[in-house]
Amino acid sequence: MGGTLEAARNAQAAFDVQTAGIASGRVELVEDGKPMPFTDSSTEPDSSGSVHALWTSDGARHLFLAEVFGPGGNLWLLGNPIYVNWPKKP
């Protein structure tokens, strides 16, 4: 969970979140502090407990993370961030 990624403008990145034991919960993928809009993916885990999303890079710097919420809206899990196009440490 977490890491860094370089993504040129118009490059696609696939985000896959693997979950277990959250049948009554929901997964939210967050881009730069805001929920990601989904056009060709779902925030409902599939039968294997996974959530998949495709994202097209604009070449700029971004931060992504996954959040898992319980049925009452309580935060169950906050994932480690994925940094896209951030400067590398010297």
C-alpha positions in Angstrom: 0.0 0.0 0.0 1.3 3.4 -1.0 4.3 4.4 -3.1 5.3 6.7 -6.0 4.5 6.7 -9.7 5.5 8.7 -12.7 2.7 9.2 -15.2 3.2 11.3 -18.4 0.3 13.4 -19.7 -2.5 11.2 -21.1 -0.9 8.0 -19.6 -3.4 5.8 -17.9 -2.9 4.3 -14.4 -5.0 1.5 -12.9 -5.8 1.6 -9.2 -6.8 -1.6 -7.6 -7.9 -1.8 -4.0 -8.1 -5.3 -2.4 -10.3 -5.6 0.6 -11.6 -8.3 3.0 -14.4 -8.4 5.5 -16.1 -5.2 4.4 -19.3 -6.6 2.9 -21.4 -3.8 4.6 -18.8 -1.1 3.9 -17.7 1.0 0.9 -14.4 2.0 -0.6 -13.7 5.6 -1.7 -10.7 6.5 -3.8 -9.4 10.0 -3.1 -7.5 12.3 -5.5 -5.9 15.4 -4.0 -8.3 15.3 -1.0 -11.5 14.9 -3.1 -13.4 11.7 -4.0 -12.4 10.5 -7.5 -15.2 10.7 -10.0 -15.9 7.3 -11.5 -16.8 6.8 -15.1 -15.7 3.3 -15.9 -15.2 1.9 -12.4 -17.1 1.2 -9.2 -16.7 2.0 -5.5 -18.6 -1.2 -4.6 -16.3 -4.1 -4.0 -16.7 -6.9 -6.6 -17.2 -10.6 -5.5 -13.4 -10.8 -4.7 -13.6 -7.7 -2.5 -11.7 -5.6 -5.0 -12.3 -2.0 -6.3 -10.8 -1.0 -9.7 -10.4 2.5 -11.2 -8.7 3.8 -14.3 -7.3 7.3 -14.2 -5.8 9.4 -17.0 -2.8 11.6 -16.0 -2.7 15.3 -16.8 1.1 15.2 -16.2 0.8 17.2 -13.0 1.5 16.2 -9.4 -1.2 14.3 -7.5 -1.8 12.4 -4.3 -4.2 9.4 -4.1 -5.3 7.2 -1.3 -8.1 4.8 -0.4 -10.6 5.1 2.4 -12.9 2.4 3.7 -16.2 3.4 5.4 -18.6 1.3 7.5 -22.3 1.2 6.9 -22.9 4.2 9.2 -20.3 6.3 7.4 -17.6 5.8 10.0 -14.0 5.7 8.6 -12.7 2.1 9.0 -9.4 2.4 7.1 -7.3 5.1 5.7 -4.8 3.8 3.1 -1.2 5.0 2.6 -0.8 7.6 -0.2 0.3 7.1 -3.7 2.3 10.1 -5.0 2.1 10.7 -8.7 4.7 12.9 -10.4 6.3 14.2 -7.2 10.0 15.1 -7.2 12.4 12.4 -6.4 14.4 12.8 -3.2 18.1 13.4 -3.9 
